[in-house]
Each structure stands twice: as structure tokens, then as C-alpha cells.
């Protein structure tokens, strides 16, 4: 198996609310938009973020164990700390749930978090290390 990820799929309760947040609020362009079913975005070179109606997701994948906060974050890395602040403000304006303001981190970066309409945590960060620089566009 190649060391890569092709799709990240999130099960969402209200695909319309997710569409409003990601498309109307954040300005993302859908690659696939099937109302009531699935919304897909090209999120990087050979990487797709897929938002899938939770009932259809559960029918195919099965019920997730436990409950509460999913032990997962999605991260958007930027070249500057000012960029981090701008994206966090854009997310707030789009209706994102505030999780934390951006702060300098012990690992040498700068990051803050917001939650999308289903509570998935997005880390908006500036990672000045070599791996962080490698993933910048």
C-alpha cells in the first residue's frame, strides 16, 4: 500500500448547512455536489474532502463506536501568522463555532481552532518547521 491518503470523508448531519458553511461562507468550490447525498472538494494534490450525509454514511460504513468529540482534526497550514488570523476570522464570519484563538504553540508554531457545523475541528496554523513548509502551496 502506498503511503498516501486519497479521500477524507466526514459524516455530516445537515449537508445543506455544511454546503452553506464551506461553499458560501469559506468560498470553496465543489468538485461534486449531489444535494442531500454528498459534497466533495479537491483539497490538495490528489486529495479530496468528502462530506457525506450521515444516514448514507452509516448505512455503508456502520455506526461509529461511542460518542462525543471525534478524535480527529483537519489542519490548514499557512505561510504566515497573519494568514492564520485572517482565516480564523473568515471562519467566524461564515458561522464557525469558536474553539480557540490562535496562540504561539510549544512546538514552535502558531495555531487556533474552529468547528464546522458538525463540530469537526479545524486547526488553522502556521507551522514554520520543514514538514509545515513542505505542505504549503
C-alpha angles and dihedrals in degrees: 000000000000116000098248143097119229103180135019108198123194122190108225131194097214116027091186092057090047090050091050090050100045101032105030098028104035097026097236119161116229118228090192124020116178105166112233092008119054143344119198131190130189098237100177144332104327092345127117128190108210123194109197129187106259095231093053090043093052092046090058104030103028132236116314114240119250124353142247128067115003110239091238140097131190113215131207111194121205134190095236142033089235088059090055091053092048094051092047089052091047090051091050090050089051090055101263117163109248113241105163140340118243115271138170107272129218089242091063101261137101122237148153135182141231132179125230121224091282094047097255107154120236118196111207106198151163107217107186093186125103095264091049092051091048093062097049116111 
